Amino acid sequence: MEQPLHQLRAICLALPETTERPSHGEPTFFVRDRKVFVSYSDHHHDDRLGFWCAAPAGAQQALVSSDPERFFVPPYVGHRGWLGVRLDVAGVDWVEIAELVEDAYRMVAPKKLVAELDTRQ
């Protein structure tokens, strides 16, 4: 089985002008090397393997309440609406993960990059 970080990395770095570098000891993904949109979390402050990502208004509450085994409110950024997503549960849906990552990217990327993403699809 491929490591979750490798799959998450491939999804994040396929988006326009994204980079990866460590932040707070974890692999973190940036738009134009400035704005974070996804941060990997390998048992960082808890017992979960997953990631934290920017999320549209209302998404965090809806997803956490609908499936608290897979989704959670992450520390530090949860109060800003960010979403925690577990990667250590059975049946990780990588299509859904790609959609969540793209939503996170759209939340922080400049309009020009979002438009570029739209032309790819």
N, C-alpha and C positions, 0 to 999 in steps of 0.2 A: 504494500500500500504506500502511495506517495505521501510524504509528510504534509500536513495541512499548511505549513508555512510556504512550502514550494508552490502549492496551488494558489494560495492567497496572493503570493508575490506575483505570479504570472497574471492574475486578474488585474491587480493594481497597476503593474507596470505596463500593461497593454493600453492604458488610458493616456491621452495626450499630455506630454510634458510632465510626467510623474517621475519622482525619484524616491529612493529608499536610503535611509540612514538611521542609525540608532538614536533613540530618544528615551531617556529614563531607563536605559538598559534593554530596551525592546526594539525590534525592527519596526520602523514607522515610515509611512508613505506620505509624501508631500506632493502638492501641486506647485510647479515652478520652484521647487526646493524651498518653499516658504510656508505654505498653509497645509497643516495636517488634515488628512481626510480618513485615514485608517491607521490604527496602532495595534500591532500584534500583542497578545498578552499570554505569555507562557507561565501560568501560575503566578502572575504578578499581583500581589496583595490578596490572593485568594487561592482556591484549589482548582480553578478553571483554566482550561486551555481554550483560547478563543481570540477574538479581536474586538476592539471598540471602534465605532465609526460615527461620523456625523450622520444625522437622520432628519428627514423632513418633519415639520411640526406635526405632532400627534402620533408619529410612527412608533416612537419608543413605547408609549403607553399602550397602544393597540397591540403591538407584537409581544411585549412582556406579559400583558394580561391574557393573550390568546395562547401562549406557549412558554410558560416560565421555565420549562426544562431546557429550552434552547436559547431564550433571550433573557437579558437581565439589564438592570440599570448599573452602568459601570461607575466605579469611584472616580472622583475628581471632575469628570466631564458629564456625568449623568444629569446633573442639574441643568445643563445647557441643552438637554434633549438628545444627547448622544446615546447610541444603542450598543449594548454588549451582546455578542453572538458567540455561542459555544461551538467549538470545533471538536470537542471530546465526547460527543454523544453519537449514538448509532444513527446511521442514515443521513449524514450531512448532505444537504441538497446544494451542490455546487452551482447549479443554475440560479437558485435563489440567492446564494452568496454573491454571485456576480451582479445580480440586480441590486442588492443592498450596497455593494461597493460602488456601483455606478451612481446610485442615489447620493451616496456620501460625497463622491467626486463632484456631482452637480451642485451640491450645497456650498462648496468652497471654491470651485474653479471660476475664473473670470468668464464673462459671457462669451468672449471670443473662443475660448477652449470648449465650452459647452456646445457652441455652434459647430465647431470642428468635429466634436464627437457625434453630433446629430447627422453630419454629412457622411460619416462612416457607416451609419446604420441603414 
